Amino acid sequence: MRDIGIDVKAPEGEWDGNKNCPFYGTLRVRGQIIEGIVATLGMDSSIVVERATTRYLKKFERYEKRTRRFSAHLPSCIGEIKLGDRVKIMECRPLSKTVKFCVIEKEDGE
């Protein structure tokens, strides 16, 4: 396993030999680190992560809720992920038309 440059827990799953893995393959991660909740698991080795934020509107003196969805590559070494799990994703090179992030850690407890 190689060091990816940030402090995350070591993945507990088995690696399937895919080169698009930041821990065992050649995929390099850089840039933003985003925490979110898993919203969709339907794709092959990819997931959709949702992050909700609130934004203050000065004119109306209220807050509005905004949701952003990110498609992220799910390496096999991360382990079992279910809907609603909290994960950390990090920016990487584009892996497809929509996938520009990679899952680096599954967070414990809720």
N, C-alpha and C positions, 0 to 999 in steps of 0.2 A: 504494500500500500504506500502511495506517495503522499507527501504533504501538499495540501492545496493552498496554503498561505493564510488561512484563517482558522480560528479555534472552534472546531466542531467535534462532536462525538464520532468515533470510528463507526462505520456502518457494520451491521451485524449479519447481513444477508450474504448469499453466495454470488460471485461474479460470473456472468455467463459468457465472457470473452468479447463483449461488444466494446469497440474502441471509444465510444461516446460515454465514458465514465470518468469523472474527475479524480476518483480515488485509485482506480486500477488501470484505466485506459489513458488516452492522450488528450482528452478534452480539458482545455484550460478555462478557468472561471475568473472573471474580473468584474469590476463595476459594482452595480447595486446589489444589496442584499435585502430581500423582501420577505416578510413573514405573512402568511395567509392561511386560509382554510381550504382544504381540498373540496372542490365543487363537482368535478366530473372525473370518472375513471374509465370512460368508454374507449379511449384510443389505445393503440398498441405502443407500449413503453412511453406514453405521454399522459399528463394529467392537466386539468385546469384548476388553477389556484385563484381564489377570490380574496380581495382585500377591501374592506369597507373603511371609509374615512368620513369625517364630518367637516363641513366647511361653513364658516360664518358668513352670512349675507348682511352686510351693513345696512343696506336700504330697508330691509324688512325686519331687522333685529332678531333674526332667527338663524337656526342652524339647518343645513340640509345634509342628507346622507348621500354619499356617492360610493359606488362600487366599481372596482376595476378588476378585470379578469385577465390572468396571464396564463398562456399555454407553456408548460414546462416539461422537459425531458425527465423521465423517471428511470434512473439506473437500477439494474437488478440488485445491486449490492445494498441498496437502502433498506430492503425488506418489505414486509407487508404493510400496505397503506390502505385505509378505509375512508369512506366519505366522512367529512367532518374533522379529520385529523389536522392538527396544526403542523405546518412544514415551513422550512426556510428554503428559499430559492435564490440563486445567484445568477447574474448575467453571464452569458457565454457567447461564442460565435453563433450565427444563425444555423440551426440544424434543419429547418424546413421553412416554409413560407411564414408560419406563425410562431414557431418554437424558437425562442431566443434566450430562454432561461433553463437552468438545470436544478433539480432538487439536490440539496446538499445535506439536509438534516431533517429527521422527523422528531418533533419535540414531544417530550413526555408529559403525561398527566393532563387532566382537565376536570 
